[in-house]
């Protein structure tokens, strides 16, 4: 949205997150070095490696159309 200057859409998204009592999960800084290993092991780009590691460290299921995750040990379901 930033690339096409649709900042109000981003702000609406953040407002929706706040009002729906959702949370955003991140990685602790000491685990970031693991991203390289994941990328090499599963041939994933940075974004996919990050999503994989978030799911793996929080015992989550990946929900994505991205078939690159099928190369990993985590299950993926399509939305």
Helices and strands as residue ranges (DSSP letters): H 7-19, G 29-31, H 34-42, H 46-57, E 62-63, G 67-71, E 76-77
